[in-house]
Amino acid sequence: MNTPIIATYGHGTENDFLVVFDPEEEISITTSQTAAMCNRETGIGADGLIKIGKRDGKWFMDYRNADGSLAEMCGNGIRVMARYLVERGHQPEGIFAINTRDGVKHLRVPAKDDISVNMGKVIDEGEAVTASVEGKIWNGYHISVGNPHAVVFVEKIEDVGSLKDAPVVRPRDIYPEGVNVEFVEITANKEIKMRVHERGSGETRSCGTGTCAVALAATLHTNTSLPARWVIFPPGGRLVVDIDPHANATLIGPAVLIKDIDITDYLQDA
């Protein structure tokens, strides 16, 4: 390749991503190339890759998990993408739309400070689920935020132990393409501690769609009525989720760009 291909590394509450600006969608990145870049031991290291395209006049978020698999949406990733667009001068600050595989999302993006994302409707699928880790089993909820979540409740977040391997979720047949699993400890004043194991990425420091799933599940679990606001603390920081009376969620949190990285060598033919 004659022209270097540059990715920008950034994160939202330490959920980290590689962002590639490709408005003409001319850059091809394969599943294996994505996995190689995101590998924390042998590559750059990230929870996923975001390729920024433009379709029908709208910004498009082409998001891949760390293993290269496609994902519908990423609530932390879309904030990092929005921060990139504003900080690099491709989009004025303010309210604008980003298209995703889960539909169009509208964001409020100031030049600095937290970014708000209208995440759309969070759905209680009405099925009880269990998740087990190292022989311990917890009960929870099947929640959809455009992607699938199993949200389970624990007495203490420390009880979960290692999430090196994917939790065993049952009934297994309701998640044919895998599931994101959130472990939740409700503390006080509508505050929550959480950990998450994301399909295709493993345990991550935060999960934007996961916090929205957690907010609805916690509302159900505590028999609280909507609208509701929850302050959620994944390991990577602090996020706020507002859910309106119709179960539409707004995710509010930070996003920061760290550095540019030449990824040209990762895109050479194997």
C-alpha positions, 0 to 999 in steps of 0.5 A, spaced: 500 500 500 502 506 498 498 510 502 499 509 510 492 507 513 491 510 520 487 508 525 485 512 531 485 509 538 480 511 543 475 509 549 469 510 552 469 508 560 475 504 558 471 500 552 477 501 547 476 501 539 480 502 533 477 507 529 478 507 521 475 513 517 473 511 510 467 515 508 468 512 501 468 505 504 474 504 500 478 500 505 477 493 506 478 490 512 477 482 513 475 478 519 482 475 521 485 482 520 480 485 525 482 480 530 489 480 529 489 488 530 485 487 536 489 482 539 492 484 546 497 480 546 500 480 539 496 486 536 495 493 538 489 491 542 482 493 543 475 491 544 473 492 537 474 496 530 469 501 528 470 503 520 466 510 519 463 510 512 457 514 509 451 511 506 445 515 503 448 522 506 449 519 513 455 517 517 455 509 518 458 505 523 461 499 521 462 495 527 466 489 528 467 485 535 475 484 537 474 477 534 472 480 527 465 478 527 459 483 526 455 487 531 449 491 531 451 497 535 456 499 540 453 504 545 460 506 547 463 505 540 458 510 537 460 515 542 468 514 540 466 515 533 462 521 534 468 524 538 472 523 532 467 526 527 467 532 531 474 533 534 477 531 527 473 537 523 468 532 519 462 534 523 460 540 527 458 539 534 451 539 536 445 534 534 447 529 529 445 522 526 449 516 525 446 510 522 448 503 525 446 496 523 441 497 529 438 503 525 439 511 526 441 513 532 441 521 534 447 524 538 448 530 542 455 531 541 459 538 545 466 540 543 467 537 550 464 533 556 459 527 556 456 525 549 448 523 549 446 517 545 438 516 543 439 508 544 432 507 542 427 502 545 430 497 550 425 491 550 424 486 556 423 479 552 419 476 558 424 470 558 427 468 565 434 466 564 440 464 568 448 465 567 453 461 571 460 462 572 465 456 576 459 453 578 455 459 581 448 460 578 444 467 578 437 468 575 436 474 571 432 477 564 433 476 557 433 484 554 434 486 547 437 493 545 438 491 538 443 486 540 441 480 546 443 481 553 442 476 559 442 481 565 443 477 572 443 480 579 448 478 584 449 480 592 456 482 591 460 484 584 466 480 587 462 474 587 462 473 580 470 471 580 473 470 573 470 472 567 476 469 562 471 464 559 464 465 557 458 464 562 454 459 561 447 462 559 440 458 559 436 457 556 441 456 550 436 456 544 434 463 545 441 466 544 443 462 537 448 468 535 451 468 542 449 473 548 452 479 552 452 477 559 451 483 565 452 481 572 449 487 576 450 489 584 444 494 586 447 499 591 444 505 593 440 511 590 439 508 584 446 506 583 449 500 580 456 496 579 456 491 573 461 487 570 460 484 563 462 479 558 461 481 551 460 476 545 466 476 541 470 480 545 470 477 552 470 481 559 470 488 557 471 494 562 464 497 559 459 496 555 454 501 552 448 497 550 449 493 556 448 499 561 441 500 557 439 493 558 442 493 566 437 499 567 431 496 564 432 490 568 434 493 574 427 497 574 424 491 573 428 487 578 426 493 583 419 494 581 420 501 579 416 504 574 418 508 568 421 513 567 427 512 571 435 514 571 440 509 573 447 511 575 452 505 572 459 504 574 462 498 570 470 497 571 472 503 566 468 509 569 461 512 570 455 512 565 448 515 566 442 511 563 435 515 562 429 510 560 423 514 558 416 512 560 416 508 553 422 504 555 427 508 550 434 509 553 438 515 553 446 513 554 450 519 557 458 518 558 465 520 556 469 519 550 476 520 548 481 519 543 488 517 545 493 516 539 493 515 531 496 508 529 499 506 522 495 499 521 498 498 514 502 492 515 496 489 518 492 490 512 497 486 507 495 480 504 497 474 508 
